[in-house]
């Protein structure tokens, strides 16, 4: 489970610092490896992942 550590808001953007579990990190890496398996370049993978919404469960 992920846990929000800090919300960062400034004039140009809003970001969060999130603590993730090992399972969350492994899940994200597996998604990347699945895309890389099909011999896609870094730029192609980045374009694909920019279109995808990645959801990580967070602790409340």
Secondary structure, 3 states (H helix, E strand, C coil): CEEEEEEEECCCCEEEEEECCHHHHHHHHHHHHHHHCCCCCHHHHHHHHHHCCCCCCECC
